[in-house]
Amino acid sequence: MKNNISIIASTVLFSCLSNIVSAQTKTVTGRITNEKGSPISASITVQGNATIGTSSNENGEFSLAIPTNVKYLIISSLGYEAKTVPINGDILTIQLMQNNSDFNLDEVVVVGYGTQRKGDLTAPIGTVNMEEMAKRTVSNPMDALQGAVAGVQIVSSGAPGSSPSVRVRGVGSFNNESPLYVVDGMFMDNIDFLNPNDIADISVLKDASGAAIYGVRAANGVILVTTKKGSLNMKGKVTYNGFAGFQAPTHVLKMANAKQYAEYATAIGNEAFVKSSVEKYGGTATNPAMDTDWFKELLRSKALITNHNLDIMGGSDKITYSMGLNYVKQEGIMDASNMNQKYNIRLQADAKVTDWLKAGFSAHINNFKTYSPNNAAFRQAYFASPLYPVYDPSLELAKPEKFGSSTAIGMQSGFWYNNPVATAFYNTNQTKGFQILPTIYLEATLWKDKITFRSQLSQRYQSTHTINYNPVYYIDNDQRNDRSFLRSAQARNTNYILDNLLTYKDQAGKHHWSLLLGQSSREERWRETWVQANDVPESEEFWYVGVDAQGTGSATGYGEKGFRNAGISYFTRGTYDYDNKYLLTATFRADGSSKYQTKWGYFPSVGLGWVLTKEKFMENQKLFNQLKLRGSWGKLGNDGIQPNAGYATVYSGNNYSGIFGSEGTTNGTRVPGYRVGRFFTQVRWEVVEEWDGGLDFALLNNRLTGAVDYYHRTTHDLAFSRPIPFSWDRVYGNWGSVTNSGWEIGLQWKDKIGELSYAIGGNLTTLKNSVTNLGGLENIMNGYPEWSAEFPARIELNQPINFFYGYEVAGVYQNQAQIDADPIAKRYNQQNPNTPILPGYLQYKDQNNNGELDEKDRVNLGNYLPTIAYGFNLAFDYKKFDLSIAFQGVAGNKIHNLNRAMRRKYNQMNVDAAFVENLWTAEGSSNTHPSAKGSVAPWNLQASSFFVESGAYLRIQNIQLGYNFELNKIPARVFATADRPFIFTKYNGFTPEIAGMGFDANVYPIASSYSLGVKVSF
């Protein structure tokens, strides 16, 4: 049905375009400059009828067809004072004066299902300076927002094509913490496919008042993205914007070299490996000849990054058009098959079919290819001994490449000791995909300037093909693959949203109001089909699975999975203001979903605003140019939890089966058995209740602007799986609640000294996270997979979510007398005479002073959520030069250094240089690190604060220097950019940006990038 709607609407649109006739008009042309005479891009509209307008090009020139009775035009541009210009003749020369404030109350801000004046907002909606965002040389738009919006934390990933982790105002769910993205009306899980150059506006709906209109999808915030469009009566413009450069590893983790490792290995009793390496590769026991820097071998010194974008846009008095072409390629800094490449096409056309009907079409076409690395190589590079080489021609059995092996010097085999370069090399994981997001709409004016009706169909179709291939190879008895393996998976997403919106706007004297009535239907479908086979030739032309596939062995597996969800929603929003002084916004959404037994949810919100500077008692004050108080309350939903999870579950497998008919040497027949989980509950979406209080202000002649907000949001019906007493069963349901609260502060200072313009801006966010209900449970244990028992994270009432749980280190035992005087150490040594505590071992704090080290001595060691996040920027503009610098950082969060903690089980592994350089060697040498021998003793490898480090950092996000000039009246700009060139942190790892719960098991490093670019318009 939805395909028929698309065809019919498209036919109507393009048939109507052929019958457009022009009304009686005249054409006005002109040029707009600033006070220095330099051309600027500005908006030109007819006074009293904002629907007739255009924009000047980068030469400041415009052409506009207007009715013959129009007498005035309104000229406006961000950063300049608006101006009303009389039409005296057909050619105009207009000069705008710079406004030192970004606090433009008439600026239009994108909100859910519409727009509002900035001065009328009652919600803390974050907006993004797209000019500053465009300076970031990143392939993912969300990376460009890092540190730019208060209340939004973005944790980047270094792997090409990967998505950053985005959190809006903390974490309120154990299931899904990602915001909803709305791209030109279409719901998306991310915006990785977009190129930053295609984006015109980004608005972040942070609180319930702004986001409640999106109902069950809005609990984690909503990020609205509007892509570029043409303007009426806009002369056709072509803009090329591109850059090319390279990425380089930054803050590379320094590991112990061969000399340091040999000394350490000897101290802990592993001198046999040192001796074996010396015998095989040369050197001495204290200075082995073989010294492999595995991270250096694994990383490229330079990796290409390039982005080329071509924009074409314009419009007549009836039609606007826009087209964007984009190519991006980003190589990974891992020296292996590791790359992301995208081709994007953006199309847009709007038309005034009649005086009362508009129609439009847009589409985003995206083709991409990603080669994903084997991130296990980074973990193995931390473990790998420097005493054996990357390649070893003496290993006769190694094939097809002569990779070295840890077993050659007598070390253990196994995943943790594998050759990391070989792990990266013998890996093919490629995904190719295609996506199209078409949107069509019709908008009818039912009552001129008062009532409009808009119907919009947004669709998404995505198809991906992922191939995993492992060839035949041999390095040692563990790192080997005797049969080639191929897995081929096809996935398809087919989604649609149909929105119908009726909008009424009116006024009477100083009273202004609007009413939106909306209805939305949506469907989401996803299906994946996969097959796999062994004995597949290495040549890619044979990577097919099937009976007739040449060279392919019989299939060893097949499967399908998927889901289908549908929903229908009804919503409304009303706004009212009196004299732009007293403001009211109220929304309500009723959401129906097929995902849960409870079908309907109801999400109200209300926001109030008071513009104090319009009051008489503020008339004579000289400090504030603008001052507005805001307050809001509302409810939001999160349907990102398990669908239909509350139904009874059927279990099968060997635990429930039996073998019957065995007799003598005759095997019986296995009869499958089943067990039905008897416990189930009705699952529903999580509900967030939030209130917000805020203040917007501009003062000192609009030079200082800003906003301050306090937010308090509580997630009710928190969903998780809990054990059933006296049973092996667990049941999933809505059991708990969690609260996030804090302050958001944003400030901006802009001024000018002679020909030097400058700006200083920044934002700061605080966060307090606390679990307030666990459905009667005292706590829940969590943690990194495979290591949660040894190094747990804990969820506990009145504590932050998933805090690290363990003993607090009080210092290091310096001598035997100190050990004998400590009741804990004395008791332990009496119970463990063969493995006693020795000088150089960690000393744990006895929290309850009972002389025993037990469960009651374990405490909260911190968690992964920053209590403070901030960003600030500097910008300078002098004549034709501009310079900008952006900073970003966090504080108050912790990282569990699981790399060091893994020594609990793998004592042959290498150590980072900082670790070995700070080891305790004698009394007074260290009170923070254990001795070499102690570093592998079980006493020192318990979950403790020794492995929990500060995750605070300050990063220089971006430095860009630009030069603006003209070539034959064609505006151009050249620029040099350094993206993420420096970071300041005390963390002993590649990066303090750790996604998930903050366990660092050697994530993909974040790279710096350096590039040169050019922008030219004609």
N, C-alpha and C positions, 0 to 999 in steps of 0.2 A: 504493500500500500504506500509506504513512504517513498518508494522509487517512482510510483505513479504521480505522487504529489510533486516530486522534484521535476518530472518531465512536464507536467501541466503548467507549473509556475514558471519554468524556464521558457516555455512556449509563449505564455502570456507576456512575460517580460520583453522578449525580443520582438514579438509582433507589435507590441505597443510602441517600442522605440522607433519603429519605422514610420509611425503616424504622428510623431511629435511635431507640433507647429509652434512657431515663435510668436510671442505676444509683441505688442508695439513697445519697443524699447529704444534706448540710445546707449552708446558705449562710452564709458569714461576710462581713460588711461592715466597712469601716473607713476611716480617714483617716490619711495619712502626712504628717508635717511635718518641717522641720529644727529645729535648736535654737532658732531665733528664732520658730517657730510658723508659718512660711510653708509653703504646700503644695508638695510636690515629686512628680515623676513617678518611680516606683520599680517594681521587679520583685518580684512576690510568688509564691513557689513552695512546694510542700509538702515538708517535710523527708523525704528518702529517696525522693522521686519527683518529679523536676524536670519531668516531662511534664505535671503538673497545676499550672497557674499562670495568672497574669494580670498586668496592669500597672495602676497607678493613673493616673487622668487628671490634667489639669493643675490640678485642685482638690485633688489628693492623695487622692481617693476611689477605692475599689475594691469589687468584689463578687466573691466566689469560691465556687463550689460544690465541696465537698470530701467525701470519704468520712467517715462518722461516726466512724471510729476514728482519724482524724488528730489529733495532739496539738500539733504545732509548725508554724509557718510561717517561711520564710526571706525576709527583706526586704533588698533590695540596690538601690543606685542609684550610678551613676558619680559619683565625687567624695565619696561618703559611706561610712562604715564599715558593713559588712553586719551584720545583727542577726537572731538567732533569737528568735522571739516565741511564748510559750505561748498556746494558744487558751483563753482564759477568758471564755466567753460568746460571743455572736454579733456583738457590735459592739466593734471594737478601735480604740484610738488609739495610734499608733506614732510615735516621734520618732527620727530618725537624726542621728548626729553627723557633721560634715564631716570628710572625710579629705583631708589636704593633698596627697596623691599621686595621680597618674594611673596609677601602677605597680600596677595591680590584677591580681594573678596569676590570679584566678578569672574575669577577663573573657574572654568567648568571642570568638575571632578567626576570621573566615572564611578558609579555606584551600581549595586545590583539591579539589573533590568532598567538602566537609565542613567541619567546624569543629574547633578545638582550643582548650584553655585557653592563655591568654597565657603562663602559667608553664611550659608544656610545650613551647613552641616552640624549635626548634633552628635556624630559618632567620630571616634579617632581613626580616620581613614588615612593610612600611610600612602603618600604619593612618591613617585620616583623621578628624579631629575634625569630625563632620558639622554640629555647631552653629556652628563657625567658618566652615565652607564655605558654610553657608546665608546668611551675611552678605554674600557677594559678589553684586553685581547684574550677573550675566552670564547669557547665554542658553546657553552651552556649559559643561557640568559640568567639563571638563578645565581650562578657564580659571580655575575656582575653586580648583584644586589648585596653581596656580603658586606655587612657593616653599614649599609646605606639607610636602613629603615629601623627605627626603634621598635623593639618587641619581636623582631624577626631574627632568629639565629640560623645561620647557614653553615653546615659542616661540609667542606669540600672533599672530593675524592680525586686522587691524581690520575686514575686510569682513564684513558680516552673513551668517551662515550658513556661514562658512568654518571649517575645522577647524584647530586649532593643531597644531604639530609637537611630538611627544612622544618623548623619548629617555630610556631607562632605562639608567643606567651606561654612557654613551658610545655610540659608533657602531662596530658590528662587521661592517658589510656595505656593499658598494657598491650594493646593490639595494633593500633594504627595511629601514628602521630603526624602524618603528612597532611598538608592543607589541600583544599580543593582548588584546582586551576580552571578558570573559565576563559577560553580563548574564543573571542567573537561569538560568545553564546554557547559554545560546546564545552561540556564537562570533560576534563582531562586529569590523569594522575600525575603528569609532569609536563614540562614544556621543553624537553630536551631537543625536540625536532625543530624548534624555532631558532631563527638567527636573530641576535639582538638588533641588527639593523632593520628588521621588519616590524619592530614594535614601536607603536606611537605612544601608548600610555600603559602604565601599570599602576593599579590601585590595590592596596592590601587592606581587606576588611578584617580588622583585628578583634573587634568586640562584638557582643551579641546584637547591639542595636544596628550595626551595619550589616552583619552577616546572617541574621535570623531569616532573611527572605530566601535563603538557600536551604533552610530546614535541616534534614537529616545528613546533609553532606558538609555542614558548616562548622562543626565543633572544633576543628583544628585550624580555623581561619580560612579565608577565601582570597585568592590572588586573581584579580581580574586583569586580563590582557586584551588590549585593543590594538590591532595591527594598522599599518599605515593606509591612508586613503587619499584620493585626490580631492580637490576643492573646485567649487563652481567658478567658472570664468577664470580659470587658472591656465596660464600659458604653459604648454607642454614643457616639462623639465626632465632632463636625464641626469642622474647623479651616480658617479662611480665612487665607491668607498672600499678601500682594501688595504691589507697589510700582509707582510710576510716576515717571518723571523724564526727564531729557534727557542726551544725550551732546554733548560739545563737543570740537573738535580741540585737541590738546595738543602742545606742543613743535613748533609749526608752523615749517617751514623758511622762513627769511627770505631772499628773493632780492634781487638788486641792483635798486634802483629805477631810474627813467628817467635821472636825473642820473648815477648811478654807471655804468649801462650805456652811456650816451652817451660818457662819458670812456673807458671800457674799449674800446668799439668803435672809437673814434677812434685809440686807441693801437695797436690791432692792424691798422689799415688798413680798417676797415669803416665809415668815416665817411659813406659814401654812404647807408646806411640811416638814419642820424641825420638827415641833410639831407632825405631824402625824407619822414620822419615830421614834421619841423618844417614843411615846405612844405604838407603835407596836413592836419595837425592843430594846428599852431601851436607857440609856444614858441621857444626858441633852441637853438643847437647844444650849449650847455653845460647847458641846462635845458629839455628838451622838455616840451610841454604834456601829451602823452599819456603816462600812467604807469599801466599795467595791472598789478595784483597778481594774477597768474593763480591762485595757490593760494587767495587770498581769494575769487576768483570761483568757484572750483571746489568750495569747501567750504561746508557749512551751518554756521551759528554754533551751531545747536541741532538735535539729531535725537532723536526720541522713542524711549524704551525703556520698556516696561511688561511686567509679569509678574503674572498672577493665578492662584492655585492654591487649589483646594478639596479637602480630604481628608476622607473619611468612613471610619471604621474602628470595629471592635468585635468582640464574640464572645460566645458562650455557653459552656457546659461541653463542647460537642461541635464547634462550628463557629466559625471566625474568618473575618472578611471585611474587605476594604479596597477603597476606590475613590478614585481621584484624577482630578480634572479640571483641565486647565491650558491657559492661553492666553498666548502670548508674541508680542510684536511688537517688532522692532528695526529702526529706520530707519538707513540708512548716512549717514555724514557727507559723502559725495560728493553734491553737489547735482544728482542725476540719478535715473533709475529704479534704485533701490538699496534693497532691503528684505528682511527675513526674517520670516516669520510661521509660527507652529506652533500646532496644536491637539493636545493629548495626552489620552488616556484610559487610565487604569491600572485593571485589575480583578484581584482576587485573592480566592480562597476556599479554605480548608482545612477538612477534616472528619474527625472520628474516626468512621469507618463502624462499626467494632466495636472491641472492646478490643485487637484485634491488627492492624487495618487502618486506614490513613489514606489519604486521597485529596485531591488539590488541583488547582487550575486557576489560571492567571494569564495575563494578556494585556496587551500594550502596543500601543495603537492610536495611530498618529501620522499626522497630515495636515499637510503643509507646503507653503509657497510661497516661493520665493526669486527676487528680481530681482537678478541679478549685475551689477556695474558693469564698464565697460571700463577696466581698470587702466592701459591705455596712456595714458589722459588724465593721470595723475599724472606719467608720464615726460615727456610733452610739455609739461606745465606747468613743469618744470624748464628745458626748452629754450627755451620761448617768449619772444620779445622783449617787453619792456614798452612798446615804441614803437608798437604798434597796438592797437586796441580789440577787446573781445569782440564787439560788434555794430557794423556799419558800413553805415548806410543808403545810402551813396554807391555801394556795389557792386551795380550793377543786375542782374548775372547771378546773384547769390546767391539761392538758394531752398531750401526754402520760408521759412527764417529768414534774416535779413540778418546772418549771422555775418561777423566781420572775417577778413582773410587777411593772412598775412605777406608775400605777394607784392605787396600794395598799397603796401609801402614798399621794394620791390625785392629782398626776401630770396628765398632759394631756396624752392622748393616741395618737398614730400616729407614722409614720415611724421614725421621729427624736428622739423619746423617747423610742423606742422599746428596749427590752433586747438584747444586742449585742451578747452574748454567744448563746442565742437561735437562733438568726438569722444565726450564723455560723453553728449551729448544725443541724437545719432543712433545709439542703441544700445538694442536690446531683447534681453535674454537672460534668459528666465524659465524656471524649473523648478518644476513642480507634481508632488507625489508623495504616495503613500499607503504606509504600512507597518504590518504587524501581526506581533507576536511572541507567538504563543500557546504556552503550556507546560502540560502535564498530567502528573501523576505518581500512582503508587500506591506506598505504603510499607507493607510487612508486617513485623510483629514475629514472627519465627519462634521466638525464645527470649527471654522477657521480660527486658529490660534488658541483653541480651547480643548477640543476632543479629537484624539487620534486613536486609531486601531492598528496594531501591528501583528502580523503573523509571520513567524520565522521558523524555518526548518533547518536544523544543524545536524550534520551527519559525520560519522567517522568510519572509515574502513582502513584497516591495517592488516597487512600480511607479512609474516616474517618466516624465514627459513634458517634454522640453526644447524650447523654441522659440527660435531665433535669427532675428531679422528686421532687415534693413537697408532703409530706405526710399530713395526717389529724392531726392537732394539735390545741391546744387552750392555749393561755397565758392570753389575755384580749380581749376586743371587737375589738381591732384594729389588734393586732398581733395574727392572727389566720388563719387557712385554713380549711374550712368546707368540702371541697371535694378534694381528692387527684388529682394530675395533673401530666401528663406525656407528654413530648415532645420528639419525636425521630426523628433525622435528619441524613440523609445519604448524604455525599458530595463526589464528584469524580473530580479529576484533571487528565487530559490526555493531555500532551504536547509533542511536538517533535521539534527538530532543526536538519536540514540537512545542513552541511557546506561542501563546496568544495573549496579547497585552492591550488593555484598554486604558488610556490615560486621559485624565481631565485636569486642566489647569485654568485657573481663573483668578480674578482679583476684584475688590470693591474698595476704592479708596486706599487706605493703608493696610487692608487685609489681603493676604495672598494665600492661596491654598492649591493643593494638587491631590489627586487620588488615582492610584494605580490599582487595577483589577487584573489578575493574571491567572492563567491556567497553563500547566506544563505536563506533557506526557513524555516518558523516556523509556528506552529499552537498551540493555547492555548484553551483548553476547560475546563469549570467548570460548574457543575450542582449540585444543592442541592434539595433534596426531603424531605419534613417533614410532619409528622402527629402528632396529639396530641389528648389526651383523658382525661376524668375525671373518678373518681371512680376506680382507678387502685390499686390493693393490694400493700402493702408495700414491700413484698418479691420480690427480683429482678428477680426471675424466671418467674414472671407474667408481666414483663415490655415489653409487646408487644401490638400493636394496630392493631385490625382487627376483622372481623366478628367472626372468630373461636378462637380468643385469649382467653384462659381461664382466667376468673376473670376480664376481661377488659370491662369497660363500652363502650358505643357507642362513636365513634370518634367525636370530636368537631371541628376539623380543618384539612385541608390538603392544601399543596401548593408546588410549584416548582419554582425555579429561576435558572438563569445561564447566561453564555455568551460564545461566540465563537469568537476568533480573529485570523486572519491570516496575515502573512506578508512575503515579499520577499525583499532581500537586495543585492546590489552589492557594493563591496568596494575594495579599493586598498591602499597599503602603499608602499612608496619608501624611501629608506635610501641611503645616500651617505656620505662618509668621505674621506678626503685626509690626508693620513699619520696619521690617528687617531687624527688629529688636528682640522680640519674644518668639522663640522658635520651638516647634513641636514636630516630631517625627514618630509615627507608630506603624509597626508592621505586624503581619500575622501570616503564618504559612501552615497549611494542613498537608501533611505528606503521607501518601499511601505507598507501601512497599510490599513486594512479593517475597522479600528475604526472610520475614519473621512471622511467627504465629500472631503476634500483635500487629495488625495491619496499618494502623493510623497513628501518627504522632502530630502534636500541635505545638507550634513554636511562635510565641508572641515576643514583642520587644517594644520599648518606648524610649525616646530620647528627648531631652529638653535642652534649650540653649537660651542664654540671656546675654545680649550685647550691651555691656555696661557703658561703652563709650558713646552710645546714643542717648543715654540718660542726661537730664538737665544738670544733675549734680556733678557730671564729668565735663561740662562744657568749657570751663575755664582752666582746667588742668592742662599742663604742657608736656607731661611725661609720656602718656600713652596715646598712640594713634589708633590702636585697636585693642580691645579687651573683651573677651567673650568667655563666659562660664558654660560648661557642658556637664550633663549627667545622663546616664543611660542604664537600662536594665533589660535583660532578655534571656531567652533560652535557645539553645542550639542542639543539634543532633549529630551523632557519629554512627553511621551504618557500616564503618570499616571493620566491624567485628565478624566473627564466623556466622554465616547464614545458616538458618535451620539447624543449628548445632544442638538444640535442646532435645531433639528426638532421641528415642532409645536407639542404642547402637548394637549391631551384631558383630561379634568377634569370631574369628576362625584361625586355624593354624595348628601346629603340632601340639601345643599345650592342651588343645581341646579334642584331639583326635585319638584314635586307637587302632591297633593292628590285631586282626583276628584271623584265625586259621593257621597259625604257626604250628608245625609238627615236625620234630626231628630237624633235618636240615632244610626243610621246606619253609620258605618265607611266607608269611601270611599277607593278607590284603589290608592296606591302610584304608580305614573308613574315616572320612572327614567328620569332625565334630564342630559344634557351634555353641556359643554362649551369648545370651542376650543381656546387655546391660540394663538393669531394672530401673535405674534412676534417670529421670529426665525432668527438665524444667522448661518453661517457656522463656525463650531468649528474645530480647528486644534491644533496640539501639541504645547506646549510652547518651545521656542527656547532660549538657553543660548549662549551668545557670551562672550568669555573669553580670556584675555591675561595674560601672566605670564613672569616674569623675575627672573632669579635665578643664584646662585653662589654655586658651589661645591668646597670643598677645603680639603687638608690634609697638615699639617705642623708640624714643630718640630719633624722631623724624624718619621712622620706618627703617632705620639702619639695623636695629636689633629685633629679630622676630623669633618666635618659638612657640612651643606647646609643652605642657606638663600634664601627665595623666597618672592616676592611680587605678589599678584594675584588681579585681578579685573574682576569680572564676572557679567554680566547683563542679567537678564531673560526678554526677550521680549514676547509679546503675552500672558501675564499672564491671566489665565482663572479664572473667577469668575462670580457669578450671580449678576446682578444689576437691580434695579427697573426701570420700564418704567414710565415716567412722565404721570400724569393724568390717571393712571391705577393701578389695583391691581396686574398686571402681573409683573413677573421678567423674565429676559432673561439671559441665560448662554452664554458666549462668551469670546473671547480673547481681553481683554480691557487694561491691564496695564503692568507695568514693575517694577522690583526691582533689586537693586544692592547689591552685597556683595564684600567687598575688605578687604585686610589686609596683614599681614606679617606672614611667617612661618620660624621658626629658629630651627635647630636641631644641637646639639653639642655632641661629645663623646671624652672623654680623657681616654686612656689606657696606663698603664705603669707597671713596675715590679721593686720591691725592694727586692733583694735577692730571697727568695722562695715565697714571697708574690706578687701575681699578683692582680691588682685592676683596676676597671673601674668606671668612673663616666659619666653618660650621661643624656641628657634631651632634651625636645622640648617645644616650646612655640608658640602659635598661637594667633594672634589678629584678630578681626572681627568688621567691620563696616557695618551695614545693613541699607538700606534706600530704601523706596518706592519712585519711581521716576515718576510713571504715574498711574492714576486710570481711564483713559478713560473719563476725564471730571468731574468725581465726586470729591468733596472736601474731603470726608472721608467715611469710612465704619465702622459701629459699629459691634463688635464681642464680644466674651466672653464665659464664662463657661455656658453650657446649664442650663436653669432654673434660672440663676442668671445674665445673660448678661445685663438686664435692670438696676439692682441695682449696679452691679460692672463690668462695661464694659471694654473690650479691644478695641482699636481703631486702624484703619489703615488710615494713613494720609500721604499726600505728604511730602517728605523730612524728614520723621521720620522712626524709626525702625518698622518693621512689628509687628502688634498686641501688641502695648504698653499699659500698664495699664493707665487708664484715670480717673482723679479725682482731688480732692482738695489737696493742699499741707498744711500739718499741721505745724503751726508756733509755737505751744506750747500749754499750758493748762492755762485757766483763773484761776488766783490764788485768786482773791478777787472780790468783787462787784464793787469796784472802777475801776478796770481794765475793767470790762464788760461795765460799764457806759461810759467809755472813748473810747470804740471801736464802730465806726459808724455801723458796720455790726451787732454786738450783740445788740446794742441799737435799731436798726430798727427791728430786728427779735423779740425782746421782746415786742415791741409795737404792732406787728402784731400777736403775739402768747402769750397773757398774761397768759393763763392757762398752758402752757408748756414752760416757759422761760429758757433761758440759765443761768446756775448757776455756781458758782465757782467749779472747777473740771471738766468743760466741755472743749472739744477741741477748740482751736482757729485756724481758717483757714486763710491762707495768701490771702490778697486782691491783686491779681496779677496786676490789672490795676489801683489800688488806687481810685476807684470810690465810695467807701463806701457801695457797695452792693456785696453780694455773689451770683454770677450768673454763667451762662455757660462759660463766658469769663475767669473765674477764675480757670477753670479746665485745668490741664496741663499734660504733659507726666511724669508719675511717674516711668518710667523704664520698661524694658521688659524682657522676659525670656531667651534671647540669651546672652551667656557670651561674653563680649568683649575681655576676655583673657582666654585661656585654656592652661594647661601645664601638663607636666609629667616629672619626673626625677627618676633615679635609681642609686643604688650603688651595686657593686659586688666585692667580695673578694674571692681569691682562695689561700689557704695555705696548701701545702702538699696534704693531702687527704680530706681536708675540704673545703667547699664552702659556702658562705653566700651571699644572695642577698636581697635587700630591694627596693621596688618600691613605688613611690608616685604619686598622681594625684590630680588635682584640677582645679577650675574655679573661675573667678572673674568678676565683672561688671554686672552680671545678677540679676534680681529681682524675687521674688516669691510673689504671692498674697495669703495671709493666709486666705483662704476662711473659714477655721474652725472657726476662731474668728469672721469673718464677718457675719456668719450665725445667730449671736445673734440678727440681725436686725428683724428676724421673730420668733425666738425661745428663749425667755428670761429665760426659765426654765432650759436650758442646763447647763452643768458643764463648768468650765473654766480650762485652763492649769495653773499649779502652778506659772509659771513665770508671767502670766497675773495678777493673783490675788495678788501676792506679790509686784507688782509694781504699784498698783492702787493709785491714788491721795487720800489722807485722810485729808490733811489740807494744808494751805498755805505753799508753799516751799517744800512739800513732794515729788512731782513729776512734771516734766514739759514735760513728754512724754506720760503718761497714764491717762485716765479720772478717775473720781471717780467711785465707785461701781454703784451709782445711774445713773451717766452719761453714764456708759457702755451699758445701755439698752435704753437710750433716743434717739429718732430718729435723733436729731442733730448730735450725735457722730457716727451714723451708716451709714453715707453717704460714697460713694466711696472716699477714701482719702489715703494719704501716711501712715496713721496709720496702715493700713492692708497690706501694701506692705513692705516686708522685704528683706534684702540682701540674695542672694542665693549663695554667695561665700563660698567655703569650701576647705580644704586640707585633703585628705584622704591617709592614709598609705594603699596602695592597697595590698601589698603582702610582707611577710617576709618568707624566706625559708632557712633552714640550712640543708646541706647535707653532707654525709660522703661516700667516694668512696673507695671500697676495692675489693679484689678478693677472691673467694672461689674455690680452685682447678682450678685456671686459668680462672674461670668464672667471668667476671666483674659484680659487683653489686653496688647498691647505695641505701642507706636508707635516708629518709628526713622527716623533720617536717615542716609543713606549717601553717602559720596564714594568712588567706585571709581577707582583709578589716577589720582589728582588731580595728582601731581607725579612728575617723573623728574629725576634728576641724572646727566648724561652729558656728555662732551666731543665726542661724535660729531656730525659736521656732516650730519645727515640728519633725517628725520621721526622715525625710531625706530631704536634699536640692536637691536631684535628682528627679525633677518633670517633667514628660513627657508632651507632648502637649504644651499648651500656658502658662504654669507656674502657673495654679490655683491649689492650694493644698486643696483637700477635703478629706484628710487622705488617702493617697496612701498606698499600701502594703509596709511595711518596708523592708529595705535591711538588710540582716543578715551578721554577721561575721561567718567565718568557721575556724575550727582548725582540723588538720588531721595529720596522720602518713602514710607514704607510702614507697614503695620499688620498685626498678627497677632492673631487672636482665636479662642478655642475655646469651644465650648458643647455 
